[in-house]
Amino acid sequence: MFRKTTALAAALTLTACTQFPALDRAVPAEEQTGPYPRLAPIGALVAQTEDPRIAPGDEAALAARRAALRARADRLRRD
């Protein structure tokens, strides 16, 4: 318990000495005073997404890989 407390105290002390970046200068002034961005309807955003990347044969490939990994784990446990 003492080690954990000491480590936590040391970590907090070190993080207190960190220099924070100047975030105020990261956004240009014209963007800070400009209008809010226009919100897009969710339907248009969903329509832009691609089809799922999972192909019909992927399920069988994953099942075969799972079986191979379980067999390998069993072999490693026996050694």
Backbone as numpy.savetxt, mean C-alpha at the origin, in Angstrom:
# Nx Ny Nz CAx CAy CAz Cx Cy Cz
10.11 -5.98 29.49 9.29 -4.80 29.49 10.16 -3.55 29.49
11.26 -3.59 30.24 12.15 -2.45 30.32 12.78 -2.17 28.96
13.15 -3.23 28.23 13.75 -3.05 26.90 12.78 -2.37 25.94
11.53 -2.82 25.97 10.54 -2.23 25.07 10.32 -0.76 25.39
10.24 -0.44 26.67 10.03 0.94 27.08 11.22 1.81 26.68
12.42 1.30 26.88 13.62 2.04 26.52 13.69 2.24 25.01
13.38 1.20 24.25 13.41 1.30 22.79 12.37 2.30 22.30
11.19 2.28 22.89 10.14 3.21 22.50 10.55 4.64 22.83
11.12 4.85 23.99 11.57 6.19 24.38 12.66 6.69 23.44
13.59 5.81 23.07 14.65 6.20 22.14 14.08 6.54 20.77
13.14 5.75 20.30 12.54 6.00 18.99 11.78 7.32 18.98
11.03 7.59 20.04 10.30 8.85 20.12 11.24 10.05 20.20
12.33 9.89 20.93 13.31 10.97 21.03 13.94 11.26 19.68
14.29 10.21 18.94 14.90 10.41 17.63 13.93 11.02 16.63
12.68 10.64 16.68 11.72 11.20 15.73 11.38 12.64 16.06
11.56 13.05 17.30 11.30 14.44 17.67 12.33 15.38 17.07
13.48 14.87 16.67 14.55 15.69 16.10 14.46 15.81 14.58
13.44 15.28 13.98 13.31 15.26 12.54 12.97 16.64 12.00
13.57 16.99 10.86 13.23 18.22 10.16 12.09 17.92 9.20
10.97 18.61 9.35 9.84 18.39 8.48 10.03 19.16 7.18
9.61 18.60 6.06 9.76 19.31 4.79 8.82 20.51 4.74
9.20 21.48 3.94 8.38 22.68 3.78 7.23 22.37 2.84
6.13 21.91 3.39 4.99 21.51 2.57 4.22 22.69 2.02
4.32 23.84 2.68 3.59 25.01 2.20 4.07 25.44 0.82
5.34 25.23 0.53 5.89 25.64 -0.76 5.74 24.57 -1.82
5.18 23.42 -1.47 5.04 22.33 -2.43 3.90 22.59 -3.41
2.90 23.36 -3.00 1.76 23.68 -3.86 1.89 25.12 -4.32
1.87 25.36 -5.64 1.98 26.74 -6.14 0.85 27.63 -5.61
1.12 28.92 -5.50 0.16 29.87 -4.94 -1.12 29.93 -5.76
-1.00 29.85 -7.11 -2.21 29.93 -7.94 -3.14 28.73 -7.72
-2.58 27.60 -7.34 -3.41 26.44 -7.05 -4.04 26.54 -5.66
-3.37 27.23 -4.75 -3.93 27.39 -3.41 -5.11 28.35 -3.41
-5.08 29.36 -4.26 -6.15 30.36 -4.29 -7.15 30.11 -5.40
-6.92 29.14 -6.24 -7.81 28.86 -7.38 -9.09 28.17 -6.96
-9.95 27.91 -7.93 -11.22 27.25 -7.62 -11.02 25.77 -7.30
-12.01 25.21 -6.65 -11.97 23.78 -6.34 -12.09 22.98 -7.64
-11.50 21.81 -7.70 -11.62 21.01 -8.91 -13.06 20.53 -9.11
-13.42 20.31 -10.37 -14.76 19.85 -10.70 -14.86 18.37 -10.36
-15.94 17.98 -9.72 -16.15 16.58 -9.36 -16.75 15.84 -10.55
-16.23 14.66 -10.82 -16.71 13.84 -11.93 -17.71 12.82 -11.41
-18.73 12.51 -12.19 -19.67 11.46 -11.78 -18.97 10.11 -11.69
-19.34 9.30 -10.74 -18.69 8.02 -10.52 -18.88 7.08 -11.70
-20.00 7.18 -12.38 -20.27 6.30 -13.52 -19.22 6.46 -14.62
-18.80 7.69 -14.88 -17.79 7.93 -15.91 -16.45 7.35 -15.48
-16.14 7.43 -14.21 -14.86 6.89 -13.73 -14.84 5.37 -13.80
-15.95 4.75 -13.45 -16.03 3.29 -13.48 -15.96 2.80 -14.92
-16.54 3.53 -15.84 -16.53 3.13 -17.25 -15.12 3.17 -17.83
-14.24 3.99 -17.26 -12.87 4.10 -17.77 -11.97 2.97 -17.30
-12.39 2.22 -16.31 -11.54 1.15 -15.79 -11.46 0.00 -16.79
-10.39 -0.72 -16.71 -10.19 -1.86 -17.61 -10.98 -3.06 -17.11
-11.09 -4.04 -17.98 -11.71 -5.30 -17.58 -10.83 -5.98 -16.53
-11.40 -6.85 -15.72 -10.58 -7.55 -14.73 -9.43 -8.30 -15.41
-8.33 -8.38 -14.72 -7.14 -9.03 -15.29 -7.11 -10.52 -15.03
-8.13 -11.07 -14.45 -8.15 -12.50 -14.16 -8.76 -13.22 -15.35
-7.98 -14.08 -15.95 -8.43 -14.83 -17.12 -9.12 -16.12 -16.67
-9.88 -16.76 -17.55 -10.58 -17.99 -17.16 -9.64 -19.10 -16.67
-8.44 -19.22 -17.21 -7.53 -20.29 -16.80 -6.72 -19.99 -15.55
-6.85 -18.77 -15.03 -6.05 -18.39 -13.87 -6.42 -19.16 -12.61
-7.69 -19.51 -12.45 -8.12 -20.23 -11.25 -7.44 -21.59 -11.16
-7.37 -22.29 -12.28 -6.72 -23.61 -12.29 -5.22 -23.46 -12.04
-4.61 -22.43 -12.61 -3.18 -22.20 -12.40 -2.89 -21.90 -10.93
-3.74 -21.10 -10.31 -3.55 -20.79 -8.89 -3.75 -22.02 -8.01
-4.71 -22.85 -8.36 -4.94 -24.08 -7.59 -3.75 -25.01 -7.70
-3.16 -25.11 -8.89 -1.98 -25.95 -9.08 -0.80 -25.40 -8.30
-0.65 -24.09 -8.31 0.46 -23.48 -7.56 0.27 -23.68 -6.06
-0.97 -23.54 -5.60 -1.25 -23.77 -4.18 -0.90 -25.20 -3.78
-1.26 -26.16 -4.62 -0.95 -27.56 -4.32 0.56 -27.79 -4.29
1.27 -27.18 -5.24 2.73 -27.33 -5.27 3.37 -26.71 -4.04
2.89 -25.55 -3.63 3.45 -24.89 -2.44 3.15 -25.67 -1.17
1.96 -26.23 -1.08 1.64 -27.05 0.10 2.49 -28.31 0.14
2.72 -28.92 -1.02 3.58 -30.11 -1.07 5.00 -29.75 -0.66
5.47 -28.60 -1.11 6.82 -28.16 -0.73 6.90 -27.89 0.77
5.86 -27.28 1.33 5.84 -27.02 2.77 5.84 -28.32 3.55
5.10 -29.31 3.08 5.10 -30.62 3.75 6.48 -31.26 3.71
7.15 -31.16 2.56 8.52 -31.71 2.45 9.47 -31.00 3.41
9.34 -29.69 3.52 10.22 -28.93 4.41 9.95 -29.26 5.87
8.71 -29.52 6.21 8.38 -29.89 7.59 8.97 -31.24 7.96
9.04 -32.15 7.00 9.57 -33.49 7.27 11.09 -33.47 7.43
11.76 -32.54 6.81 13.24 -32.50 6.89 13.73 -31.99 8.21
